[in-house]
Amino acid sequence: MKTDDFTIRVYTLLHAIPAGRVTSYGGLAAMAGHAGRARMVGAILRRLPPGSHLPWHRVVTASGKPAFPAGSDAFNQQKGLLEAEGVVFAGARVNLKVFGWQP
């Protein structure tokens, strides 16, 4: 299967997000050249190969929340990974003004 250019740009940007910082799905889409395509980024992240070392957990919603239901295993995993990197949550949200990243 051929990986398209947008997917490659998303992977490249995802790899560049430093530990302790996050970006939104929409922000990542815009940085990759497709503003308004946050759902495409979500679909790309869902298709990450098993065992991928790309930091999927550093991508949150535009409101700073993980895109999983609060309290779910996936939510707790993402929150735990981010907290281990020093990201502070206020309730279920990350303050994007403090922890947000753009290249």
C-alpha positions in Angstrom: 0.0 0.0 0.0 1.4 3.4 -1.0 1.4 6.0 1.8 0.2 9.3 0.5 2.0 12.6 0.9 -0.4 14.0 3.5 0.1 10.9 5.6 3.9 11.2 5.3 3.7 14.9 6.4 1.5 13.9 9.4 4.0 11.2 10.4 6.9 13.7 10.0 5.2 16.4 12.1 4.0 13.8 14.7 7.6 12.6 15.1 8.7 16.2 15.6 6.4 17.0 18.5 8.7 17.2 21.6 8.0 15.3 24.8 5.9 17.5 27.1 4.1 19.3 24.3 0.9 18.6 22.4 -0.9 19.8 19.3 -4.5 19.4 18.2 -5.8 17.2 15.3 -6.7 20.4 13.4 -3.4 22.0 14.1 -1.6 19.0 12.8 -3.8 18.9 9.7 -3.0 22.6 9.1 0.7 22.2 9.6 0.6 19.3 7.1 -1.1 21.5 4.5 -4.7 20.5 4.9 -6.4 23.0 7.2 -9.9 21.8 8.3 -9.0 18.1 7.9 -8.7 17.2 11.6 -10.8 14.0 11.0 -8.3 12.9 8.4 -5.5 13.2 11.0 -7.6 11.1 13.4 -8.1 8.4 10.7 -4.3 8.4 10.0 -3.5 8.0 13.7 -6.0 5.2 14.0 -4.2 3.4 11.2 -0.7 3.6 12.8 1.0 0.3 12.4 1.1 -1.9 15.5 4.2 -1.2 17.6 4.7 2.3 16.0 6.9 4.5 18.0 5.3 7.7 16.8 3.9 9.8 19.7 0.2 9.6 18.9 -0.6 10.5 22.5 0.7 14.1 21.9 -2.4 14.9 19.7 -5.5 16.1 21.5 -8.8 17.8 20.5 -9.0 21.5 19.9 -10.3 21.9 23.4 -7.2 20.2 24.8 -8.9 16.9 25.7 -7.9 13.4 24.6 -10.3 12.2 21.9 -11.4 9.2 24.0 -14.2 9.0 26.6 -13.0 10.3 30.0 -12.2 7.3 32.2 -11.8 4.9 29.3 -8.6 2.8 29.1 -7.5 4.7 26.0 -8.1 8.1 27.8 -6.2 6.9 30.9 -3.3 5.6 28.7 -3.0 8.9 26.8 -3.3 11.0 30.0 -0.7 8.8 31.7 1.8 9.1 28.9 1.4 12.9 28.7 1.7 13.3 32.5 4.8 11.2 32.5 6.3 13.8 30.0 5.3 16.6 32.4 2.1 17.7 30.8 -0.3 19.0 33.4 -4.1 18.4 33.1 -6.7 20.6 34.6 -9.5 18.1 34.9 -9.6 16.3 31.6 -7.9 19.1 29.6 -4.5 20.2 28.7 -3.9 24.0 28.5 -2.9 24.4 24.8 -1.5 27.9 25.5 1.0 26.4 27.9 1.7 22.9 26.4 0.7 23.5 22.8 3.4 23.1 20.0 3.9 24.4 16.6 7.1 24.0 14.6 
